[in-house]
Amino acid sequence: MNYSFRKKNKIVKYIIIHYTGMKNLKLAYQKLSNRNSKVSVHYLISRKGIIFNLLCPKFKAWHAGKSRWRNDENINEFSIGIELENKGHEFGYSNFTSKQYISLTNLIFFLKNNFYIKDKDILYHSDISPHRKRDPGEKFYLNKIGITRPRYNNKYKKNYNINEMLCLYGFNKMYVKNYKRYCIKSVKRALNYKKISSSISKKFMNDLYNLLFH
Ligand SMILES: [Zn+2]
């Protein structure tokens, strides 16, 4: 099992949701608990809804990799990682099971209460590493675990351009500048689009606007 100690001045404030992206549960479990894999995670939820606690959240797991969110960098320092069993885009991406949603709801309820994590800080791997990661992907529905993204009040400013909206969504400014097309794809996944491209249609601008504002 890979882990390190959290730095004393870094508090846990995020939950990062992933999919395993592996052919089966056994392979995923082996990889996540193997020292040579260079990855690890705190929780793994099988398609049957079984929650495996692989690492105590007081330690830092290696699930996020190179990542940024707003002004935070290296999100492993601040986060608890949860992997959902799913073959993923590479091996046969399927819907998450209702048992997974039920277990995830319970686990997040427990973690929110113990670590004072806010709904707005429950994120996807694709949010924090948009240029590298697609998980949990467009078949994951945040509202099925009773969470909604934060909405801003837009009393004072009505027109936002795409870069401003991507930054408000939470992407790090450097990522918006360098990986804009990946940020767009990541938002489309969060909006559960069926077709994921980096094109900026009028519909997309409207959908993003409605996601951000009251
Ligand atoms: Zn991931």
Residues whose N, C-alpha, C, O or C-beta is under 5 A from the ligand:
A	BS01	ZN	H18 Y19 H63 H125 D135
